[in-house]
Amino acid sequence: MAIQTINPANGKLVKTFPELNSAEINAIINDVHRAFMDWKETGFRERSELMKNAASILRNGKRKYAELMTLEMGKPVKQAIAEAEKCAWVCEYYAENAESILANEIIETDASESYVQFDPLGIVLAVMPWNFPMWQVFRFAAPALMAGNVGVLKHASNVPQTALAIEQIFKEAGFPENVFRTLLIGPGLVDEIIKNPKVKAATLTGSEYAGSKVAELSGKMLKKTVMELGGSDPFIVFADADLDDAVNTGVTARLINNGQSCIAAKRFIVVEEIAGEFEQKFTEKMKNVKTGNPMDESTELGPLARKDLLVELDLQVKDSVRLGAKILTGGIPLEGEGYFYPATVLSEVQKGMPAYEQELFGPVAAVIRAKDENDAISIANDSEFGLGASLWTRDIEKAKQLSHKIEAGSVFINGLVKSDPRLPFGGIKKSGYGRELSHYGIKEFVNIKTIWIK
């Protein structure tokens, strides 16, 4: 497996890295395990100071880290800067809150004293994707390390320099050697890491296929997992919605990270009464998106991360059109260097089309017309995925009631679906299980231990 940086803006190879072999991996895991034996004994004050150091390094170096992310996977550099800042935020959140979240929980029983305490598990393997190459890692690492765990990172093979930079951030912050290590390996070596008895748990953000493989083997080994997988998030617009706000937010929600986000809005489900007006306004906005060099801060849409992703997205669009979908704008890969696909709107999308059934991981919006509000909710749930959902209506009480009927890990009413360190994040159905972030996330990888005293 090639561990390479290829600039998606021009398709040129930047740097190649050797893949670790089994002996090297085992040696690192042994080192990380030894580090855990000391790290688990540190207090929250010490951990907090180090995590705040990491946050400062991220903030001070945000431009450097942003340009590295943009070089390796093509996100607009302005969005990459925001990603680095968000990583600092999650470090600060857990530095400030981990101790209170993991404080002993007193439970009144027939004992003279009984409580629940939260002990670290040990080495947590993180298998992470390229699309948010720093955020996905820090949203795992900040709570895991603050809980007293240690981490090994198997990052996506197309972002090796970002993976190494993350390890270096923890070193520069003063974390003990080997508390967090990056393993430059391809997917073929993940199995032996999971089988290693010193590795106690695994977390994966990525495709349904990758998640099923890691979950299957981890299940056989009886190891805890958290899975954040794909999504085909509905963006539901009722007739009483603020249409201009919905359109403006919808464009952002579809194109963020060049359309390569699990929680990006992908299926725009609009009631028939306003569907025509929505399509017209939405298409006009999508047409005027500035596409180009992702290092330019005025760029809104950059390239897809890899050539194979461009080919796959183009095939999904072509197959949907062959089955009756209509292209309102875009729909053809851009000529020239790099892996650029234009902002695209498909209308008349129906069940059975890839645009209806599959996750479109790129800047393609599928507009689906619903007969009424009940039909819109039914269409929203007619998916194998259940990550996030956005619902647009001025009737907030109605929206609250309907939130119970929407099959998703989160429902954002009149807003963009996003992650926040203070709120749990994750999905249901084939979008995975478990939660990251908030107090729920930090408790995923701890031993929830009962203490009973006579």
C-alpha positions as CSV (number, residue, x, y, z in Angstrom):
1,M,0.0,0.0,0.0
2,A,1.5,3.4,-1.1
3,I,1.7,5.9,1.8
4,Q,1.8,9.1,-0.3
5,T,1.0,12.7,-0.4
6,I,-0.5,13.5,-3.8
7,N,-1.7,17.1,-4.3
8,P,-5.3,16.7,-5.5
9,A,-5.3,20.2,-7.0
10,N,-2.8,19.1,-9.7
11,G,-2.5,15.3,-9.3
12,K,1.2,15.5,-8.6
13,L,3.1,13.2,-6.2
14,V,4.7,15.3,-3.4
15,K,6.2,12.7,-1.1
16,T,6.3,8.9,-0.4
17,F,6.7,7.2,2.9
18,P,7.8,3.6,3.7
19,E,5.2,1.5,5.4
20,L,6.0,0.0,8.8
21,N,6.4,-3.7,9.0
22,S,5.0,-6.0,11.6
23,A,8.1,-6.0,13.8
24,E,8.1,-2.2,13.9
25,I,4.4,-2.1,14.7
26,N,4.8,-4.5,17.6
27,A,7.7,-2.6,18.9
28,I,5.7,0.6,18.9
29,I,2.7,-1.0,20.6
30,N,5.0,-2.3,23.3
31,D,6.4,1.2,23.8
32,V,2.9,2.6,24.0
33,H,1.8,0.0,26.5
34,R,4.7,0.8,28.7
35,A,3.8,4.5,28.4
36,F,0.2,3.7,29.5
37,M,1.4,2.1,32.8
38,D,2.8,5.5,33.8
39,W,0.2,7.8,32.1
40,K,-2.8,6.2,33.8
41,E,-1.3,7.2,37.1
42,T,-1.1,10.9,36.2
43,G,-3.6,13.3,37.7
44,F,-6.1,15.4,35.8
45,R,-4.2,18.6,36.5
46,E,-1.1,17.3,34.7
47,R,-3.1,16.0,31.8
48,S,-5.0,19.2,31.5
49,E,-1.9,21.4,31.4
50,L,-0.5,19.2,28.6
51,M,-3.7,19.2,26.6
52,K,-3.9,23.0,26.9
53,N,-0.4,23.1,25.5
54,A,-1.6,21.1,22.5
55,A,-4.4,23.6,22.0
56,S,-1.9,26.5,22.0
57,I,0.3,24.8,19.5
58,L,-2.7,24.2,17.2
59,R,-3.8,27.9,17.5
60,N,-0.4,29.3,17.0
61,G,0.3,27.0,14.0
62,K,-3.1,27.0,12.5
63,R,-1.9,28.4,9.1
64,K,0.9,25.8,8.9
65,Y,-1.4,22.9,9.7
66,A,-4.1,24.2,7.4
67,E,-1.8,24.4,4.4
68,L,-0.7,20.9,5.1
69,M,-4.2,19.6,5.2
70,T,-5.0,21.5,2.0
71,L,-1.9,20.1,0.3
72,E,-2.8,16.5,1.1
73,M,-6.6,16.4,0.6
74,G,-7.6,19.6,-1.1
75,K,-10.0,21.3,1.3
76,P,-10.2,25.1,0.9
77,V,-7.5,26.6,3.2
78,K,-10.0,28.9,4.9
79,Q,-11.9,25.8,6.0
80,A,-8.7,24.1,7.0
81,I,-7.8,27.0,9.3
82,A,-11.2,26.6,11.0
83,E,-10.5,22.9,11.4
84,A,-7.2,23.6,13.2
85,E,-9.0,26.0,15.5
86,K,-11.7,23.5,16.2
87,C,-9.1,20.9,17.2
88,A,-7.8,23.4,19.7
89,W,-11.3,23.9,21.0
90,V,-11.9,20.2,21.6
91,C,-8.5,20.0,23.4
92,E,-9.5,22.9,25.6
93,Y,-13.0,21.5,26.3
94,Y,-11.7,18.2,27.7
95,A,-8.8,19.9,29.5
96,E,-11.3,22.0,31.4
97,N,-14.1,19.4,31.8
98,A,-12.7,15.8,31.9
99,E,-12.1,15.8,35.7
100,S,-15.6,16.8,36.5
101,I,-17.1,14.5,33.9
102,L,-15.1,11.5,35.2
103,A,-15.6,12.3,38.9
104,N,-16.9,9.4,41.0
105,E,-20.7,9.1,40.7
106,I,-22.2,8.5,44.2
107,I,-25.1,6.0,44.2
108,E,-27.3,5.4,47.2
109,T,-27.6,1.7,47.9
110,D,-27.7,-0.6,50.9
111,A,-23.9,-0.2,51.2
112,S,-22.4,2.2,53.6
113,E,-20.8,3.8,50.5
114,S,-21.2,2.9,46.8
115,Y,-20.1,4.8,43.8
116,V,-19.1,4.4,40.1
117,Q,-15.6,5.3,39.1
118,F,-14.2,5.6,35.6
119,D,-10.8,4.0,34.9
120,P,-8.9,4.1,31.6
121,L,-8.7,0.9,29.4
122,G,-5.3,1.2,27.8
123,I,-4.3,1.4,24.2
124,V,-7.1,2.6,21.9
125,L,-6.5,2.2,18.1
126,A,-7.9,5.0,16.0
127,V,-8.5,4.3,12.3
128,M,-9.2,7.7,10.8
129,P,-10.2,9.1,7.4
130,W,-8.7,11.8,5.2
131,N,-11.6,14.2,4.9
132,F,-11.1,16.0,8.3
133,P,-7.6,14.8,8.8
134,M,-6.9,16.7,12.0
135,W,-10.4,17.1,13.5
136,Q,-11.3,13.4,13.3
137,V,-8.2,12.5,15.2
138,F,-8.3,15.2,17.9
139,R,-12.0,14.5,18.7
140,F,-10.9,11.0,19.6
141,A,-7.5,11.8,21.1
142,A,-8.5,14.7,23.4
143,P,-11.0,12.7,25.5
144,A,-9.1,9.4,25.3
145,L,-5.9,10.9,26.6
146,M,-7.6,13.0,29.2
147,A,-9.3,9.8,30.5
148,G,-5.9,8.3,31.0
149,N,-5.8,6.1,27.8
150,V,-3.1,6.1,25.2
151,G,-3.5,6.1,21.5
152,V,-2.1,4.6,18.2
153,L,-3.3,6.2,15.0
154,K,-3.7,4.4,11.7
155,H,-4.5,7.4,9.5
156,A,-5.7,7.4,5.8
157,S,-2.8,6.6,3.5
158,N,-3.1,9.9,1.5
159,V,-2.5,12.2,4.5
160,P,0.7,10.9,6.1
161,Q,2.3,14.3,6.7
162,T,-0.8,15.4,8.7
163,A,-0.7,12.1,10.6
164,L,2.9,12.7,11.6
165,A,2.2,16.4,12.4
166,I,-0.4,15.3,14.9
167,E,2.0,13.0,16.7
168,Q,4.5,15.9,16.8
169,I,1.9,18.2,18.3
170,F,1.5,15.9,21.3
171,K,5.3,15.7,21.7
172,E,5.8,19.4,21.5
173,A,3.0,19.9,24.1
174,G,5.0,17.8,26.6
175,F,3.1,14.6,26.6
176,P,5.3,11.7,27.7
177,E,7.0,9.7,24.9
178,N,4.7,7.1,23.3
179,V,1.5,8.3,24.8
180,F,0.3,9.0,21.2
181,R,1.9,7.4,18.2
182,T,1.2,7.4,14.5
183,L,1.6,4.2,12.5
184,L,2.2,4.8,8.8
185,I,0.6,1.6,7.4
186,G,-2.0,0.6,4.9
187,P,-5.3,-1.1,5.8
188,G,-3.9,-4.6,5.5
189,L,-2.0,-4.4,8.8
190,V,-5.0,-3.2,10.9
191,D,-6.1,-6.7,11.7
192,E,-2.9,-7.6,13.5
193,I,-3.1,-4.5,15.6
194,I,-6.6,-5.3,16.7
195,K,-5.5,-8.9,17.5
196,N,-2.6,-7.6,19.7
197,P,-3.7,-8.2,23.3
198,K,-2.2,-4.9,24.5
199,V,-4.7,-3.0,22.3
200,K,-7.9,-2.8,24.3
201,A,-10.4,-0.9,22.0
202,A,-10.8,0.6,18.5
203,T,-12.5,3.6,17.1
204,L,-13.1,4.1,13.4
205,T,-14.4,7.0,11.3
206,G,-14.9,6.0,7.7
207,S,-16.8,3.9,5.2
208,E,-19.4,1.3,6.1
209,Y,-17.2,-1.4,4.6
210,A,-14.1,-0.4,6.7
211,G,-16.3,-0.1,9.8
212,S,-17.8,-3.5,9.3
213,K,-14.4,-5.1,9.0
214,V,-13.0,-3.5,12.1
215,A,-16.1,-4.1,14.1
216,E,-16.2,-7.8,13.0
217,L,-12.7,-8.6,14.1
218,S,-13.0,-6.5,17.3
219,G,-16.1,-8.3,18.1
220,K,-14.4,-11.7,17.8
221,M,-11.6,-10.4,20.1
222,L,-14.3,-8.9,22.5
223,K,-12.9,-5.4,22.2
224,K,-15.0,-2.3,22.6
225,T,-15.5,-0.2,19.4
226,V,-17.1,3.1,18.4
227,M,-18.0,3.5,14.7
228,E,-18.8,6.7,12.9
229,L,-19.6,5.7,9.3
230,G,-21.2,7.2,6.3
231,G,-24.2,9.3,5.9
232,S,-26.8,10.5,3.4
233,D,-28.2,13.3,5.5
234,P,-31.6,14.7,4.7
235,F,-32.2,18.4,4.5
236,I,-36.0,18.7,4.9
237,V,-37.7,21.9,3.8
238,F,-41.4,22.6,4.7
239,A,-43.6,25.2,3.0
240,D,-43.4,27.6,6.0
241,A,-39.6,27.6,6.1
242,D,-37.5,30.8,5.6
243,L,-36.6,29.8,2.1
244,D,-33.7,32.2,1.6
245,D,-32.1,31.0,4.8
246,A,-32.7,27.4,3.9
247,V,-31.1,27.9,0.4
248,N,-28.1,29.7,1.7
249,T,-27.5,27.2,4.5
250,G,-28.2,24.3,2.1
251,V,-25.4,25.4,-0.3
252,T,-22.9,25.6,2.6
253,A,-24.2,22.3,4.0
254,R,-23.7,20.5,0.7
255,L,-20.3,22.0,-0.3
256,I,-18.4,22.1,3.0
257,N,-15.1,20.3,2.7
258,N,-15.7,20.1,-1.1
259,G,-18.8,18.0,-0.4
260,Q,-16.8,15.3,1.4
261,S,-18.3,15.2,4.8
262,C,-20.3,12.4,6.4
263,I,-22.7,15.0,7.9
264,A,-23.0,17.1,4.8
265,A,-26.6,17.6,3.6
266,K,-27.0,15.3,0.6
267,R,-30.7,14.6,0.0
268,F,-32.7,17.9,-0.2
269,I,-36.3,16.8,0.5
270,V,-38.6,19.6,-0.3
271,V,-42.4,19.6,-0.1
272,E,-44.0,20.0,-3.6
273,E,-45.6,23.4,-2.7
274,I,-42.3,25.2,-2.8
275,A,-40.0,22.7,-4.6
276,G,-39.9,24.7,-7.8
277,E,-38.9,27.9,-6.1
278,F,-36.3,26.1,-3.9
279,E,-34.7,24.5,-6.9
280,Q,-34.5,27.7,-8.8
281,K,-32.8,29.6,-5.9
282,F,-30.7,26.8,-4.9
283,T,-29.4,26.1,-8.4
284,E,-28.5,29.8,-8.9
285,K,-26.5,29.8,-5.7
286,M,-24.7,26.6,-6.7
287,K,-23.8,28.0,-10.1
288,N,-22.1,31.0,-8.6
289,V,-19.8,29.0,-6.2
290,K,-16.1,30.0,-6.7
291,T,-14.2,26.8,-7.6
292,G,-10.4,26.7,-7.9
293,N,-7.1,26.7,-6.1
294,P,-7.8,25.5,-2.5
295,M,-4.8,27.5,-1.2
296,D,-6.7,30.7,-2.2
297,E,-8.7,31.9,0.8
298,S,-11.5,33.1,-1.5
299,T,-12.1,29.6,-3.0
300,E,-15.3,28.0,-1.8
301,L,-14.9,24.6,-3.6
302,G,-11.7,22.8,-4.2
303,P,-10.8,19.4,-5.7
304,L,-11.9,16.0,-4.5
305,A,-9.2,14.2,-2.5
306,R,-8.4,11.4,-4.9
307,K,-8.9,10.5,-8.6
308,D,-10.8,7.4,-7.8
309,L,-13.3,9.4,-5.7
310,L,-13.9,11.7,-8.8
311,V,-14.5,8.7,-11.0
312,E,-16.9,7.1,-8.5
313,L,-18.9,10.3,-8.1
314,D,-19.1,10.9,-11.8
315,L,-20.4,7.4,-12.3
316,Q,-23.1,7.8,-9.6
317,V,-24.3,11.0,-11.3
318,K,-24.3,9.4,-14.8
319,D,-26.2,6.4,-13.5
320,S,-28.8,8.6,-11.8
321,V,-29.3,10.6,-15.0
322,R,-29.6,7.4,-17.0
323,L,-32.5,6.4,-14.6
324,G,-34.3,9.8,-15.1
325,A,-32.6,12.4,-12.9
326,K,-32.1,15.9,-14.4
327,I,-29.0,18.0,-14.1
328,L,-29.8,21.6,-13.3
329,T,-26.2,22.7,-13.1
330,G,-22.8,21.0,-13.1
331,G,-22.6,17.2,-13.7
332,I,-19.4,17.1,-15.7
333,P,-15.8,16.8,-14.2
334,L,-13.8,19.9,-14.9
335,E,-11.1,19.8,-17.4
336,G,-7.4,20.4,-16.6
337,E,-5.2,19.5,-13.7
338,G,-6.5,18.0,-10.5
339,Y,-9.6,16.2,-9.4
340,F,-12.2,18.9,-9.7
341,Y,-16.0,18.3,-9.9
342,P,-18.3,21.2,-10.1
343,A,-21.2,22.1,-7.7
344,T,-24.0,20.0,-9.1
345,V,-27.8,19.9,-8.6
346,L,-29.8,16.9,-9.6
347,S,-33.6,17.2,-9.7
348,E,-36.4,14.6,-10.2
349,V,-34.4,12.2,-8.1
350,Q,-36.4,9.0,-7.4
351,K,-36.0,5.8,-5.4
352,G,-33.7,3.4,-7.1
353,M,-31.3,6.0,-8.3
354,P,-27.7,6.2,-6.8
355,A,-28.5,9.8,-5.9
356,Y,-31.4,8.5,-3.8
357,E,-29.9,5.3,-2.4
358,Q,-26.2,6.0,-2.0
359,E,-23.9,8.4,-0.3
360,L,-22.7,11.0,-2.8
361,F,-19.3,12.0,-1.4
362,G,-18.7,15.2,-3.3
363,P,-20.4,18.4,-4.3
364,V,-23.6,16.9,-5.7
365,A,-27.0,17.8,-4.3
366,A,-30.0,15.5,-4.9
367,V,-33.4,17.3,-4.8
368,I,-36.3,15.0,-3.9
369,R,-39.9,16.2,-4.0
370,A,-42.3,15.2,-1.2
371,K,-46.1,15.3,-1.5
372,D,-46.4,16.8,2.0
373,E,-44.7,16.9,5.4
374,N,-45.4,13.3,6.4
375,D,-44.1,12.1,3.0
376,A,-40.9,14.2,3.6
377,I,-40.2,12.5,6.9
378,S,-40.9,9.1,5.3
379,I,-38.4,9.9,2.5
380,A,-35.9,11.1,5.0
381,N,-36.0,7.8,6.9
382,D,-35.9,5.8,3.7
383,S,-32.2,5.3,3.9
384,E,-29.7,2.8,5.2
385,F,-28.0,5.7,7.0
386,G,-28.9,7.7,10.1
387,L,-26.2,10.2,11.0
388,G,-27.7,13.8,11.0
389,A,-30.7,15.6,9.7
390,S,-31.7,19.2,9.1
391,L,-35.3,20.3,9.3
392,W,-36.6,23.7,8.2
393,T,-39.8,25.2,9.4
394,R,-41.0,28.2,11.4
395,D,-43.1,26.0,13.6
396,I,-40.6,25.0,16.3
397,E,-43.0,23.0,18.4
398,K,-44.0,20.9,15.4
399,A,-40.3,20.4,14.6
400,K,-39.6,19.2,18.1
401,Q,-42.3,16.6,17.8
402,L,-41.2,15.5,14.4
403,S,-37.6,15.1,15.7
404,H,-38.8,11.9,17.5
405,K,-39.8,10.5,14.1
406,I,-36.5,11.2,12.3
407,E,-34.1,8.3,12.3
408,A,-30.8,10.0,12.9
409,G,-28.2,10.6,15.6
410,S,-28.9,14.4,15.5
411,V,-31.6,16.7,14.2
412,F,-30.7,20.4,13.6
413,I,-33.8,22.6,13.3
414,N,-33.3,25.6,11.0
415,G,-29.5,25.1,11.0
416,L,-26.5,23.4,9.6
417,V,-25.7,19.9,11.0
418,K,-22.3,20.1,12.7
419,S,-20.3,18.6,15.5
420,D,-19.6,20.4,18.8
421,P,-17.4,19.2,21.7
422,R,-20.3,19.9,24.1
423,L,-22.8,17.7,22.3
424,P,-22.7,13.9,21.5
425,F,-21.9,13.0,17.9
426,G,-22.7,9.7,16.1
427,G,-25.3,7.8,14.2
428,I,-27.6,4.8,14.0
429,K,-28.4,2.2,11.3
430,K,-25.4,1.9,8.9
431,S,-24.0,5.2,10.1
432,G,-22.5,3.4,13.0
433,Y,-22.9,3.2,16.8
434,G,-21.4,4.8,19.9
435,R,-20.9,8.4,20.5
436,E,-18.0,10.8,20.3
437,L,-17.6,14.2,22.1
438,S,-19.4,15.6,25.2
439,H,-19.6,13.5,28.4
440,Y,-20.9,10.6,26.4
441,G,-17.8,10.4,24.2
442,I,-15.2,10.4,26.9
443,K,-17.0,7.5,28.7
444,E,-16.9,5.2,25.6
445,F,-13.4,4.1,26.4
446,V,-13.3,3.7,30.2
447,N,-14.0,0.9,32.6
448,I,-17.3,2.0,34.3
449,K,-16.5,0.4,37.6
450,T,-18.8,-0.2,40.5
451,I,-17.3,0.3,44.0
452,W,-19.4,-1.1,47.0
453,I,-18.3,-0.8,50.6
454,K,-20.0,-2.5,53.6
